């Protein structure tokens, strides 16, 4: 089995295989039915994919998603949120890991801020994140200043 690692050592492909199996079961679909939808002759191929024994070519992930009535992002354990106005030229799509609802909520709150207030928040948060990423001790200095909220 090939192993695909993200930066922090998470086995990414294993989640894909588990999600395929979980989605198939949620749809009350047998391995035989999924194999037929995907054009496989044998259910053993599906069993090997779900167990992580066989890899899936990247091009085949979309076919699995379609057969399982979901999106490739959902199968890979990602959640996609779109921010911005209705004009597609002014929107941004953000992919975040499932289960990080706090991050999704924070992104939506940040998106609702004015440009000026967003820059204020970033000026406070960015140094904190840099400290965490560099392994430095957590230090925060708060100055007592009055800033009207717009």
DSSP file (Angstrom, degrees, kcal/mol; ACC not computed):
  #  RESIDUE AA STRUCTURE BP1 BP2  ACC     N-H-->O    O-->H-N    N-H-->O    O-->H-N    TCO  KAPPA ALPHA  PHI   PSI    X-CA   Y-CA   Z-CA
    1    1 A X              0   0    0      0, 0.0     2,-0.2     0, 0.0    52,-0.1   0.000 360.0 360.0 360.0 131.4    0.0    0.0    0.0
    2    2 A X        -     0   0    0     50,-0.1     2,-0.5    51,-0.1    11,-0.0  -0.560 360.0-142.5 -76.2 144.9    1.3    3.5   -0.9
    3    3 A X        -     0   0    0     -2,-0.2     2,-0.6    10,-0.1     8,-0.0  -0.942  11.4-165.7-113.7 130.0    1.3    5.9    1.9
    4    4 A X        -     0   0    0     -2,-0.5     8,-2.0     5,-0.0     9,-0.5  -0.959  13.1-168.0-115.1 116.6    0.5    9.6    1.3
    5    5 A X  B     -A   11   0A   0     -2,-0.6     6,-0.2     6,-0.2     2,-0.1  -0.863  13.2-147.5-111.1 138.1    1.4   11.9    4.2
    6    6 A X    >   -     0   0    0      4,-1.5     3,-2.1    -2,-0.4     4,-0.0  -0.383  49.1 -83.8 -82.7 176.3    0.4   15.5    4.9
    7    7 A X  T 3  S+     0   0    0      1,-0.3    -1,-0.0     2,-0.1    -2,-0.0   0.826 129.0  46.8 -52.0 -40.4    2.9   17.7    6.6
    8    8 A X  T 3  S-     0   0    0      2,-0.0    -1,-0.3     1,-0.0    -3,-0.0   0.215 123.5 -96.1 -95.6  16.3    1.9   16.6   10.1
    9    9 A X    <   +     0   0    0     -3,-2.1     2,-0.5     1,-0.3    -2,-0.1   0.715  68.4 153.8  85.9  20.9    1.9   12.8    9.4
   10   10 A X        -     0   0    0      1,-0.1    -4,-1.5    -4,-0.0     2,-1.3  -0.713  47.1-129.0 -85.6 129.4   -1.8   12.2    8.6
   11   11 A X  B  >  -A    5   0A   0     -2,-0.5     4,-0.9     1,-0.2    -6,-0.2  -0.652  30.5-177.1 -79.3  98.1   -2.4    9.3    6.3
   12   12 A X  H >> S+     0   0    0     -8,-2.0     4,-1.3    -2,-1.3     3,-0.5   0.897  73.2  52.4 -69.6 -44.5   -4.6   11.0    3.8
   13   13 A X  H 3> S+     0   0    0     -9,-0.5     4,-2.2     1,-0.2    -1,-0.2   0.836 101.0  62.6 -66.3 -31.1   -5.5    8.2    1.5
   14   14 A X  H 3> S+     0   0    0      1,-0.2     4,-2.4   -10,-0.2    -1,-0.2   0.897 101.8  51.9 -60.4 -39.3   -6.6    6.0    4.4
   15   15 A X  H <X S+     0   0    0     -4,-0.9     4,-2.6    -3,-0.5    -1,-0.2   0.892 106.8  54.0 -63.5 -39.1   -9.4    8.5    5.1
   16   16 A X  H  X S+     0   0    0     -4,-1.3     4,-2.2     2,-0.2    -2,-0.2   0.943 109.9  46.4 -58.9 -48.7  -10.4    8.4    1.5
   17   17 A X  H  X S+     0   0    0     -4,-2.2     4,-2.1     1,-0.2    -2,-0.2   0.906 113.5  48.6 -62.6 -42.2  -10.8    4.6    1.6
   18   18 A X  H  X S+     0   0    0     -4,-2.4     4,-2.7     1,-0.2    -1,-0.2   0.892 111.1  50.8 -64.6 -38.7  -12.7    4.8    4.9
   19   19 A X  H  X S+     0   0    0     -4,-2.6     4,-2.6    56,-0.3     5,-0.2   0.861 107.3  53.5 -68.4 -35.4  -15.0    7.5    3.5
   20   20 A X  H  X S+     0   0    0     -4,-2.2     4,-2.4     2,-0.2    -2,-0.2   0.951 112.9  43.6 -61.4 -48.7  -15.8    5.4    0.4
   21   21 A X  H  X S+     0   0    0     -4,-2.1     4,-2.4     1,-0.2    -2,-0.2   0.931 114.7  48.9 -62.9 -46.6  -16.8    2.5    2.6
   22   22 A X  H  X S+     0   0    0     -4,-2.7     4,-2.4     1,-0.2    -1,-0.2   0.898 112.8  47.7 -62.2 -41.3  -18.8    4.7    5.0
   23   23 A X  H  X S+     0   0    0     -4,-2.6     4,-1.6     2,-0.2    -1,-0.2   0.910 110.8  51.0 -67.0 -42.0  -20.6    6.4    2.2
   24   24 A X  H  <>S+     0   0    0     -4,-2.4     5,-2.6    -5,-0.2    -2,-0.2   0.922 113.0  45.8 -60.4 -44.3  -21.4    3.1    0.4
   25   25 A X  H ><5S+     0   0    0     -4,-2.4     3,-1.9     1,-0.2    -2,-0.2   0.901 108.5  55.9 -66.6 -41.1  -22.8    1.7    3.7
   26   26 A X  H 3<5S+     0   0    0     -4,-2.4    -1,-0.2     1,-0.3    -2,-0.2   0.823 108.5  48.7 -60.6 -30.8  -24.8    4.9    4.3
   27   27 A X  T 3<5S-     0   0    0     -4,-1.6    -1,-0.3    -5,-0.1    -2,-0.2   0.368 113.3-121.3 -87.5   4.4  -26.5    4.5    0.9
   28   28 A X  T < 5 +     0   0    0     -3,-1.9     2,-0.4     1,-0.2    -3,-0.2   0.883  62.3 151.9  54.3  40.7  -27.2    0.8    1.7
   29   29 A X      < -     0   0    0     -5,-2.6    -1,-0.2    -6,-0.1     2,-0.1  -0.835  39.9-134.9-104.1 137.7  -25.2   -0.1   -1.4
   30   30 A X     >  -     0   0    0     -2,-0.4     4,-2.2    -3,-0.1     5,-0.2  -0.444  24.3-113.3 -83.3 163.3  -23.4   -3.4   -1.7
   31   31 A X  H  > S+     0   0    0      1,-0.2     4,-2.6     2,-0.2     5,-0.2   0.864 120.0  55.9 -61.4 -34.7  -19.8   -3.7   -2.9
   32   32 A X  H  > S+     0   0    0      2,-0.2     4,-2.3     1,-0.2    -1,-0.2   0.910 106.7  48.4 -64.6 -42.8  -21.3   -5.6   -5.9
   33   33 A X  H  > S+     0   0    0      2,-0.2     4,-2.2     1,-0.2    -2,-0.2   0.908 113.5  47.2 -64.6 -41.6  -23.6   -2.6   -6.7
   34   34 A X  H  X S+     0   0    0     -4,-2.2     4,-1.8     2,-0.2     6,-0.2   0.912 110.6  52.2 -66.2 -41.9  -20.7   -0.1   -6.4
   35   35 A X  H  X>S+     0   0    0     -4,-2.6     5,-2.7     1,-0.2     4,-0.7   0.920 110.0  49.1 -59.2 -43.7  -18.4   -2.3   -8.5
   36   36 A X  H ><5S+     0   0    0     -4,-2.3     3,-0.8     1,-0.2    -1,-0.2   0.914 109.0  52.0 -63.2 -43.7  -21.1   -2.5  -11.3
   37   37 A X  H 3<5S+     0   0    0     -4,-2.2    -1,-0.2     1,-0.2    -2,-0.2   0.838 114.7  43.5 -60.6 -32.7  -21.6    1.3  -11.2
   38   38 A X  H 3<5S-     0   0    0     -4,-1.8    -1,-0.2    -5,-0.1    -2,-0.2   0.492 116.5-111.7 -94.4  -4.0  -17.8    1.8  -11.6
   39   39 A X  T <<5 +     0   0    0     -3,-0.8     2,-0.3    -4,-0.7    -3,-0.2   0.662  65.7 146.2  84.0  15.7  -17.4   -0.8  -14.3
   40   40 A X      < -     0   0    0     -5,-2.7    -1,-0.3    -6,-0.2    -2,-0.1  -0.663  42.8-149.2 -84.0 143.5  -15.4   -3.3  -12.1
   41   41 A X  S    S+     0   0    0     -2,-0.3     2,-0.4     1,-0.1    -1,-0.1   0.706  77.3  46.1 -83.1 -21.1  -15.9   -6.9  -12.8
   42   42 A X    >>  -     0   0    0      1,-0.1     3,-0.6    -7,-0.1     4,-0.6  -0.939  64.7-143.3-130.0 144.8  -15.3   -8.1   -9.3
   43   43 A X  H 3> S+     0   0    0     -2,-0.4     4,-2.5     1,-0.2     5,-0.2   0.705  97.3  75.8 -73.2 -19.0  -16.3   -7.0   -5.8
   44   44 A X  H 3> S+     0   0    0      1,-0.2     4,-2.4     2,-0.2    -1,-0.2   0.831  89.0  57.7 -63.1 -29.6  -12.8   -7.9   -4.6
   45   45 A X  H <> S+     0   0    0     -3,-0.6     4,-2.1     2,-0.2    -1,-0.2   0.931 108.3  45.4 -64.2 -44.4  -11.5   -4.7   -6.2
   46   46 A X  H  X S+     0   0    0     -4,-0.6     4,-2.9     2,-0.2     5,-0.2   0.918 112.2  51.8 -64.4 -43.4  -13.9   -2.6   -4.1
   47   47 A X  H  X S+     0   0    0     -4,-2.5     4,-1.6     1,-0.2     6,-0.2   0.904 110.9  48.0 -59.8 -41.7  -13.0   -4.6   -1.0
   48   48 A X  H  X>S+     0   0    0     -4,-2.4     5,-1.8     2,-0.2     6,-1.6   0.866 112.4  48.9 -69.1 -36.0   -9.3   -4.0   -1.6
   49   49 A X  H ><5S+     0   0    0     -4,-2.1     3,-1.0     4,-0.2    -2,-0.2   0.937 110.9  49.7 -67.3 -46.3   -9.9   -0.3   -2.2
   50   50 A X  H 3<5S+     0   0    0     -4,-2.9    -2,-0.2     1,-0.3    -1,-0.2   0.810 112.2  48.3 -64.1 -28.9  -11.9    0.1    0.9
   51   51 A X  H 3<5S-     0   0    0     -4,-1.6    -1,-0.3    -5,-0.2    -2,-0.2   0.572 115.2-115.5 -86.2  -8.6   -9.3   -1.7    3.0
   52   52 A X  T <<5S+     0   0    0     -3,-1.0    -3,-0.2    -4,-0.6   -50,-0.1   0.507  85.2 117.8  87.7   4.3   -6.5    0.4    1.5
   53   53 A X  S   <S+     0   0    0     -5,-1.8     2,-0.4    -6,-0.2    -4,-0.2   0.867  74.6  43.1 -72.0 -37.1   -4.9   -2.5   -0.2
   54   54 A X  S    S-     0   0    0     -6,-1.6    -2,-0.2    -9,-0.2     2,-0.2  -0.904  83.0-133.9-110.1 139.0   -5.4   -1.0   -3.7
   55   55 A X        -     0   0    0     -2,-0.4     2,-0.5    -3,-0.0    -6,-0.1  -0.506  13.4-132.8 -84.0 158.4   -4.8    2.6   -4.5
   56   56 A X        -     0   0    0     -2,-0.2     5,-0.1    -7,-0.1     2,-0.1  -0.953  21.8-120.8-110.1 128.1   -7.2    4.7   -6.5
   57   57 A X    >>  -     0   0    0     -2,-0.5     3,-1.8     1,-0.1     4,-0.7  -0.413  26.6-117.5 -62.6 145.2   -5.9    6.8   -9.4
   58   58 A X  H >> S+     0   0    0      1,-0.3     3,-1.1     2,-0.2     4,-0.6   0.860 115.1  58.3 -53.9 -38.1   -6.7   10.4   -8.8
   59   59 A X  H 34 S+     0   0    0      1,-0.2     4,-0.5     2,-0.2     3,-0.3   0.766 101.7  56.3 -63.7 -24.6   -8.8   10.5  -12.0
   60   60 A X  H <> S+     0   0    0     -3,-1.8     4,-2.2     1,-0.2    -1,-0.2   0.642  86.1  78.9 -83.9 -15.7  -11.0    7.7  -10.6
   61   61 A X  H <X S+     0   0    0     -3,-1.1     4,-2.5    -4,-0.7    -1,-0.2   0.896  91.6  52.7 -60.9 -40.0  -11.9    9.6   -7.4
   62   62 A X  H  X S+     0   0    0     -4,-0.6     4,-2.5    -3,-0.3    -1,-0.2   0.880 107.9  51.2 -62.7 -38.1  -14.5   11.7   -9.3
   63   63 A X  H  > S+     0   0    0     -4,-0.5     4,-2.5     2,-0.2    -1,-0.2   0.909 110.2  48.9 -66.4 -41.3  -16.1    8.5  -10.6
   64   64 A X  H  X S+     0   0    0     -4,-2.2     4,-1.8     2,-0.2    -2,-0.2   0.924 111.2  50.9 -61.5 -43.8  -16.3    7.1   -7.1
   65   65 A X  H  <>S+     0   0    0     -4,-2.5     5,-2.5     1,-0.2    -2,-0.2   0.927 111.4  47.0 -60.7 -45.7  -17.8   10.4   -5.9
   66   66 A X  H ><5S+     0   0    0     -4,-2.5     3,-1.4     1,-0.2    -1,-0.2   0.919 112.0  50.1 -62.5 -44.0  -20.5   10.3   -8.7
   67   67 A X  H 3<5S+     0   0    0     -4,-2.5    -1,-0.2     1,-0.3    -2,-0.2   0.806 114.8  44.7 -64.7 -28.8  -21.3    6.6   -8.0
   68   68 A X  T 3<5S-     0   0    0     -4,-1.8    -1,-0.3    -5,-0.2    -2,-0.2   0.238 112.9-118.9-101.1  12.3  -21.7    7.4   -4.3
   69   69 A X  T < 5S+     0   0    0     -3,-1.4     2,-0.2     1,-0.2    -3,-0.2   0.915  79.7  94.5  52.0  52.7  -23.7   10.6   -4.9
   70   70 A X  S   <S-     0   0    0     -5,-2.5     2,-0.3    -6,-0.1    -1,-0.2  -0.781  76.2 -88.0-148.7-168.5  -21.2   12.9   -3.2
   71   71 A X     >  -     0   0    0     -2,-0.2     4,-2.2    -3,-0.1     5,-0.2  -0.787  28.4-118.9-110.5 156.2  -18.3   15.1   -4.2
   72   72 A X  H  > S+     0   0    0     -2,-0.3     4,-2.0     1,-0.2     6,-0.2   0.892 116.0  55.7 -57.4 -38.5  -14.6   14.3   -4.5
   73   73 A X  H  4>S+     0   0    0      1,-0.2     5,-3.3     2,-0.2     4,-0.2   0.921 107.0  48.5 -61.3 -44.0  -13.8   16.8   -1.7
   74   74 A X  H >45S+     0   0    0      1,-0.2     3,-1.4     3,-0.2    -1,-0.2   0.913 110.3  51.6 -63.0 -42.3  -16.3   15.1    0.7
   75   75 A X  H 3<5S+     0   0    0     -4,-2.2   -56,-0.3     1,-0.3    -1,-0.2   0.861 109.5  50.6 -62.1 -34.1  -14.8   11.7   -0.1
   76   76 A X  T 3<5S-     0   0    0     -4,-2.0    -1,-0.3    -5,-0.2    -2,-0.2   0.408 123.4-105.1 -86.0   3.5  -11.3   13.0    0.6
   77   77 A X  T < 5S+     0   0    0     -3,-1.4    21,-2.3     1,-0.3     2,-0.3   0.735  77.6 130.0  83.9  23.0  -12.5   14.5    4.0
   78   78 A X  E   < -B   97   0B   0     -5,-3.3     2,-0.4    19,-0.2    -1,-0.3  -0.811  44.9-151.4-109.0 151.0  -12.6   18.1    2.9
   79   79 A X  E     -B   96   0B   0     17,-3.9    17,-3.1    -2,-0.3     2,-0.5  -0.975  12.9-150.1-117.9 136.9  -15.4   20.6    3.4
   80   80 A X  E     +B   95   0B   0     -2,-0.4     2,-0.4    15,-0.2    15,-0.2  -0.915  14.8 179.9-112.0 127.9  -15.8   23.4    0.9
   81   81 A X  E     -B   94   0B   0     13,-2.4    13,-2.9    -2,-0.5     2,-0.5  -0.970  15.9-146.9-123.1 144.6  -17.2   26.8    1.7
   82   82 A X  E     -B   93   0B   0     -2,-0.4     2,-0.3    11,-0.2    11,-0.2  -0.940  16.3-168.1-113.9 129.6  -17.6   29.7   -0.7
   83   83 A X  E     +B   92   0B   0      9,-2.7     9,-2.0    -2,-0.5     2,-0.2  -0.824  38.7  44.2-116.0 152.1  -17.2   33.2    0.6
   84   84 A X  S    S-     0   0    0     -2,-0.3     7,-0.2     7,-0.2    -2,-0.1  -0.497  87.0 -36.6 113.9-179.7  -18.0   36.5   -1.0
   85   85 A X        -     0   0    0      5,-0.4     5,-0.1    -2,-0.2    -2,-0.0  -0.061  66.6 -93.4 -70.4 177.3  -20.8   38.1   -3.0
   86   86 A X  S    S+     0   0    0      3,-0.1     2,-0.5     5,-0.0    -1,-0.1   0.716  98.2 100.1 -67.7 -20.6  -22.9   36.3   -5.6
   87   87 A X  S >  S-     0   0    0      1,-0.2     3,-2.2     3,-0.1     4,-0.2  -0.559  70.6-145.7 -69.2 116.5  -20.5   37.5   -8.4
   88   88 A X  G >  S+     0   0    0     -2,-0.5     3,-1.0     1,-0.3    -1,-0.2   0.759  96.3  62.5 -57.1 -26.1  -18.3   34.5   -9.1
   89   89 A X  G 3  S+     0   0    0      1,-0.2    -1,-0.3     3,-0.0    -2,-0.1   0.708 106.3  45.5 -72.1 -17.9  -15.3   36.9   -9.9
   90   90 A X  G <  S+     0   0    0     -3,-2.2    -5,-0.4    -5,-0.1     2,-0.3   0.206  96.8  95.0-108.8  14.1  -15.5   38.2   -6.3
   91   91 A X    <   -     0   0    0     -3,-1.0     2,-0.4    -7,-0.2    -7,-0.2  -0.710  54.3-155.3-108.0 159.2  -15.8   34.8   -4.5
   92   92 A X  E     -B   83   0B   0     -9,-2.0    -9,-2.7    -2,-0.3     2,-0.5  -0.997   9.0-145.5-130.3 134.5  -13.2   32.6   -2.9
   93   93 A X  E     -B   82   0B   0     -2,-0.4     2,-0.5   -11,-0.2   -11,-0.2  -0.891  16.4-165.3-101.7 130.1  -13.6   28.8   -2.4
   94   94 A X  E     -B   81   0B   0    -13,-2.9   -13,-2.4    -2,-0.5     2,-0.6  -0.956   7.3-155.2-118.4 128.9  -11.9   27.5    0.8
   95   95 A X  E     +B   80   0B   0     -2,-0.5     2,-0.3   -15,-0.2   -15,-0.2  -0.913  21.4 171.5-103.7 124.2  -11.3   23.8    1.4
   96   96 A X  E     -B   79   0B   0    -17,-3.1   -17,-3.9    -2,-0.6     3,-0.1  -0.921  38.5 -93.6-128.4 156.5  -11.0   22.9    5.1
   97   97 A X  E >   -B   78   0B   0     -2,-0.3     3,-1.3   -19,-0.2   -19,-0.2  -0.376  48.5-102.1 -66.0 144.2  -10.8   19.5    6.8
   98   98 A X  T 3  S+     0   0    0    -21,-2.3    -1,-0.1     1,-0.2   -19,-0.0  -0.283 105.9  37.4 -60.4 152.1  -14.1   18.1    8.0
   99   99 A X  T 3  S+     0   0    0      1,-0.1     2,-0.7    -3,-0.1     3,-0.3   0.412  82.9 108.2  86.6  -3.2  -14.8   18.4   11.7
  100  100 A X    <>  +     0   0    0     -3,-1.3     4,-1.8     1,-0.2     3,-0.4  -0.461  30.6 148.6-102.7  60.8  -13.2   21.9   11.9
  101  101 A X  H  >  +     0   0    0     -2,-0.7     4,-2.7     1,-0.2     5,-0.2   0.820  68.0  60.4 -65.9 -30.4  -16.5   23.7   12.4
  102  102 A X  H  > S+     0   0    0     -3,-0.3     4,-2.4     2,-0.2    -1,-0.2   0.901 105.4  48.6 -62.6 -39.2  -14.8   26.4   14.5
  103  103 A X  H  > S+     0   0    0     -3,-0.4     4,-2.6     2,-0.2    -2,-0.2   0.914 110.9  50.0 -66.3 -42.9  -12.6   27.2   11.5
  104  104 A X  H  X S+     0   0    0     -4,-1.8     4,-2.1     2,-0.2    -2,-0.2   0.927 112.1  47.8 -60.8 -45.0  -15.6   27.4    9.2
  105  105 A X  H  X S+     0   0    0     -4,-2.7     4,-2.1     1,-0.2    -2,-0.2   0.906 111.9  50.2 -62.8 -41.9  -17.4   29.7   11.6
  106  106 A X  H  X S+     0   0    0     -4,-2.4     4,-2.8     2,-0.2    -2,-0.2   0.912 109.1  51.0 -63.3 -43.4  -14.3   31.9   12.0
  107  107 A X  H  X S+     0   0    0     -4,-2.6     4,-2.2     1,-0.2    -1,-0.2   0.909 110.3  49.5 -61.7 -42.3  -13.9   32.3    8.3
  108  108 A X  H  X S+     0   0    0     -4,-2.1     4,-1.0     2,-0.2    -1,-0.2   0.890 111.5  48.9 -65.0 -38.6  -17.5   33.3    7.8
  109  109 A X  H >X S+     0   0    0     -4,-2.1     3,-0.6     2,-0.2     4,-0.5   0.925 111.2  49.6 -65.9 -43.9  -17.2   35.9   10.6
  110  110 A X  H >< S+     0   0    0     -4,-2.8     3,-1.2     1,-0.2    -2,-0.2   0.889 106.9  56.2 -61.0 -38.8  -14.0   37.3    9.1
  111  111 A X  H 3< S+     0   0    0     -4,-2.2    -1,-0.2     1,-0.2    -2,-0.2   0.785 102.7  56.0 -64.0 -27.2  -15.7   37.5    5.7
  112  112 A X  H << S+     0   0    0     -4,-1.0    -1,-0.2    -3,-0.6    -2,-0.2   0.593  89.5  98.5 -83.2  -9.6  -18.5   39.6    7.2
  113  113 A X  S << S-     0   0    0     -3,-1.2     2,-0.0    -4,-0.5    -3,-0.0  -0.387  80.8-107.2 -77.4 154.0  -16.0   42.3    8.5
  114  114 A X     >  -     0   0    0      1,-0.1     4,-2.7    -2,-0.1     5,-0.2  -0.345  36.5-106.1 -68.0 162.1  -15.2   45.5    6.7
  115  115 A X  H  > S+     0   0    0      1,-0.2     4,-2.2     2,-0.2     5,-0.1   0.895 120.8  51.2 -57.9 -41.5  -11.8   45.7    5.1
  116  116 A X  H  > S+     0   0    0      2,-0.2     4,-1.6     1,-0.2    -1,-0.2   0.929 113.2  43.0 -64.3 -46.9  -10.6   48.0    7.9
  117  117 A X  H  > S+     0   0    0      2,-0.2     4,-2.4     1,-0.2    -1,-0.2   0.853 110.9  56.1 -70.3 -33.3  -11.7   45.8   10.7
  118  118 A X  H  X S+     0   0    0     -4,-2.7     4,-2.7     1,-0.2    -1,-0.2   0.925 106.5  50.3 -61.7 -43.7  -10.5   42.7    9.0
  119  119 A X  H  X S+     0   0    0     -4,-2.2     4,-2.1    -5,-0.2    -1,-0.2   0.865 109.0  52.5 -62.7 -35.6   -7.0   44.3    8.8
  120  120 A X  H  X S+     0   0    0     -4,-1.6     4,-1.0     2,-0.2    -2,-0.2   0.935 110.8  46.3 -63.8 -46.4   -7.2   45.0   12.5
  121  121 A X  H >X S+     0   0    0     -4,-2.4     4,-2.9     1,-0.2     3,-0.8   0.931 112.2  50.7 -62.5 -45.3   -8.1   41.4   13.3
  122  122 A X  H 3X S+     0   0    0     -4,-2.7     4,-2.6     1,-0.3     5,-0.3   0.882 104.3  58.1 -61.1 -38.8   -5.3   40.1   11.1
  123  123 A X  H 3< S+     0   0    0     -4,-2.1     4,-0.4    -5,-0.2    -1,-0.3   0.780 114.9  37.7 -64.1 -25.0   -2.7   42.5   12.7
  124  124 A X  H <X S+     0   0    0     -4,-1.0     4,-0.9    -3,-0.8    -2,-0.2   0.876 121.7  41.3 -88.0 -45.0   -3.5   40.8   16.1
  125  125 A X  H  X S+     0   0    0     -4,-2.9     4,-2.4     1,-0.2     5,-0.2   0.875 103.4  64.7 -75.6 -39.3   -4.0   37.2   15.0
  126  126 A X  H  X S+     0   0    0     -4,-2.6     4,-2.4    -5,-0.3    -1,-0.2   0.904 102.5  47.5 -56.4 -47.9   -1.1   36.9   12.5
  127  127 A X  H  > S+     0   0    0     -4,-0.4     4,-2.1    -5,-0.3    -1,-0.2   0.873 110.9  53.5 -62.4 -34.1    1.7   37.4   15.1
  128  128 A X  H  X S+     0   0    0     -4,-0.9     4,-2.2    -3,-0.2    -2,-0.2   0.935 109.8  46.7 -63.3 -45.7    0.0   34.8   17.4
  129  129 A X  H  X S+     0   0    0     -4,-2.4     4,-2.7     1,-0.2     5,-0.2   0.915 110.2  53.1 -62.8 -42.9   -0.1   32.2   14.6
  130  130 A X  H  X S+     0   0    0     -4,-2.4     4,-2.0    -5,-0.2     6,-0.3   0.894 108.1  51.5 -59.4 -40.3    3.5   32.9   13.8
  131  131 A X  H  X>S+     0   0    0     -4,-2.1     5,-1.5     2,-0.2     4,-0.8   0.928 111.1  47.0 -61.5 -45.6    4.4   32.3   17.4
  132  132 A X  H ><5S+     0   0    0     -4,-2.2     3,-0.6     1,-0.2    -2,-0.2   0.918 113.0  48.6 -62.8 -43.8    2.6   29.0   17.5
  133  133 A X  H 3<5S+     0   0    0     -4,-2.7    -1,-0.2     1,-0.2    -2,-0.2   0.829 112.1  48.6 -67.5 -32.2    4.2   27.8   14.2
  134  134 A X  H 3<5S-     0   0    0     -4,-2.0    -1,-0.2    -5,-0.2    -2,-0.2   0.579 111.7-119.5 -84.8  -9.1    7.7   28.8   15.3
  135  135 A X  T <<5 +     0   0    0     -4,-0.8    -3,-0.2    -3,-0.6    -4,-0.1   0.550  62.1 147.8  84.4   6.6    7.3   27.0   18.7
  136  136 A X      < -     0   0    0     -5,-1.5    -1,-0.2    -6,-0.3    -2,-0.0  -0.289  57.4 -86.3 -71.1 160.6    7.8   30.2   20.7
  137  137 A X        -     0   0    0      1,-0.1     2,-0.6    -2,-0.0    -1,-0.1  -0.312  48.7-102.0 -63.1 150.1    6.1   30.8   24.0
  138  138 A X        +     0   0    0     -3,-0.1     2,-0.4    -6,-0.0    -1,-0.1  -0.663  52.4 164.6 -78.6 118.4    2.7   32.3   23.8
  139  139 A X        +     0   0    0     -2,-0.6     2,-0.4   -11,-0.1    -8,-0.1  -1.000  11.4 179.0-136.3 137.0    2.9   35.9   24.7
  140  140 A X        -     0   0    0     -2,-0.4     2,-0.5     2,-0.0    -2,-0.0  -0.977  10.7-162.0-142.1 127.5    0.2   38.6   24.1
  141  141 A X        -     0   0    0     -2,-0.4     2,-0.6     2,-0.0    -2,-0.0  -0.925   9.1-160.2-108.6 127.7    0.4   42.2   25.0
  142  142 A X        -     0   0    0     -2,-0.5     2,-0.4     2,-0.0    -2,-0.0  -0.932   2.0-159.0-111.9 122.1   -2.9   44.1   25.1
  143  143 A X        -     0   0    0     -2,-0.6     2,-1.3     2,-0.0    -2,-0.0  -0.795  22.8-122.8 -96.5 140.0   -2.8   47.9   24.8
  144  144 A X        +     0   0    0     -2,-0.4     2,-0.4     2,-0.0    -2,-0.0  -0.691  54.1 143.8 -86.4  96.3   -5.8   49.7   26.1
  145  145 A X        -     0   0    0     -2,-1.3     2,-0.6     2,-0.0    -2,-0.0  -0.963  47.2-124.7-131.1 149.6   -7.0   51.7   23.1
  146  146 A X        +     0   0    0     -2,-0.4     2,-0.5     2,-0.0    -2,-0.0  -0.850  29.6 174.0 -98.8 122.0  -10.4   52.6   22.0
  147  147 A X        -     0   0    0     -2,-0.6     2,-0.1     0, 0.0    -2,-0.0  -0.967  27.2-133.6-126.9 114.6  -11.4   51.6   18.5
  148  148 A X        -     0   0    0     -2,-0.5     2,-0.4     1,-0.1    -2,-0.0  -0.428  23.0-123.7 -66.0 140.8  -14.9   52.2   17.3
  149  149 A X              0   0    0      1,-0.1    -1,-0.1    -2,-0.1     0, 0.0  -0.709 360.0 360.0 -85.7 132.6  -16.4   49.2   15.5
  150  150 A X              0   0    0     -2,-0.4    -1,-0.1   -36,-0.0    -2,-0.0   0.448 360.0 360.0 -90.7 360.0  -17.6   49.9   12.0
